[in-house]
């Protein structure tokens, strides 16, 4: 088996996740990082996108889940992980980090983040 690690860094989204009503109405900027470990034996040999863990498809899955509102980043992260595992049977381990930029906490804060692994 040949192990591959696909990382997608710096994905930016504007979305409406949060527990406060204002977050659900005004929205906020989010960044997402994905690290996906997978068996790339077949794609490394075949040179075919059909055998690969496509970063385009992974991005589309993440972008799609970002459009669905959640109160908690943990809930959003679980949805993303579940969708990735459903789409990619060769996926062995995944880590997702979701950051909410400038969260409304009453002070100067760059971001808050939640990281989930499965």
C-alpha positions in Angstrom: 0.0 0.0 0.0 1.2 3.5 -0.8 -0.1 6.2 1.6 -1.0 9.6 0.3 -1.7 12.8 2.2 -3.8 15.4 0.5 -3.9 18.8 2.2 -6.2 21.7 1.2 -5.2 24.9 2.9 -6.6 28.3 3.2 -10.2 27.7 2.0 -12.2 30.8 2.6 -16.0 31.0 2.9 -18.6 33.5 4.0 -21.3 31.7 6.0 -23.9 31.9 8.7 -22.7 29.6 11.5 -23.1 30.5 15.1 -25.3 30.3 18.2 -26.1 34.1 18.3 -29.0 35.4 16.2 -26.7 38.1 14.8 -24.3 35.4 13.5 -27.2 33.7 11.7 -28.3 37.0 10.1 -25.1 39.0 9.4 -22.7 36.0 8.8 -19.0 35.8 9.1 -15.8 34.8 7.3 -14.5 31.3 7.9 -11.4 29.4 6.9 -11.1 25.7 6.5 -8.0 23.4 6.4 -8.4 19.7 5.4 -5.8 16.9 5.8 -6.8 13.7 4.2 -4.8 10.4 4.5 -5.7 7.8 1.9 -4.5 4.7 0.0 -3.1 6.1 -3.3 -1.7 2.8 -4.6 -4.1 2.6 -7.5 -3.9 6.3 -8.6 -0.1 6.4 -8.3 0.1 3.5 -10.7 -2.8 4.3 -13.1 -2.3 8.1 -13.4 -6.0 8.4 -13.7 -8.2 10.9 -11.9 -10.9 8.3 -11.6 -8.7 6.4 -9.2 -7.6 9.4 -7.2 -8.9 11.2 -4.1 -9.8 14.3 -6.1 -9.0 17.6 -4.3 -11.6 19.3 -6.6 -14.3 16.9 -5.3 -13.1 17.3 -1.7 -13.3 21.1 -2.0 -16.8 20.9 -3.5 -18.0 18.7 -0.6 -16.5 21.1 2.0 -18.0 24.2 0.1 -21.4 22.5 0.0 -21.4 21.8 3.7 -20.3 25.4 4.5 -23.6 26.6 2.9 -25.7 24.6 5.4 -26.2 26.6 8.6 -25.0 25.2 11.9 -25.0 26.6 15.4 -21.8 24.8 16.4 -18.5 24.3 14.4 -18.4 20.8 15.8 -21.6 19.9 14.0 -20.4 21.5 10.8 -17.1 19.6 11.1 -18.8 16.3 11.7 -21.0 16.8 8.6 -17.9 17.6 6.5 -16.1 14.5 7.7 -19.1 12.2 7.2 -19.5 13.5 3.6 -15.8 13.1 2.8 -15.8 9.5 4.1 -19.0 8.7 2.1 -17.4 10.1 -1.1 -14.0 8.5 -0.8 -13.8 4.8 0.1 -9.9 5.0 0.0 -10.0 7.6 2.8 -8.3 6.3 6.0 -8.0 9.4 8.2 -9.2 12.9 8.0 -8.6 16.1 9.9 -10.7 19.3 9.4 -9.9 22.6 11.1 -12.7 25.3 10.9 -11.8 28.8 12.0 -14.3 31.6 12.6 -12.6 34.9 11.9 -13.3 37.9 14.2 -15.8 36.1 16.4 -18.2 38.3 18.3 -16.7 37.9 21.8 -16.4 41.5 22.8 -12.7 42.0 22.1 -10.1 41.9 19.5 -9.7 38.2 18.5 -8.3 36.9 15.2 -10.3 33.7 15.2 -11.6 30.7 17.1 -11.1 27.3 15.7 -12.4 23.7 16.1 -10.4 20.8 14.8 -12.0 17.4 14.3 -10.3 14.1 13.4 -11.8 10.8 12.3 
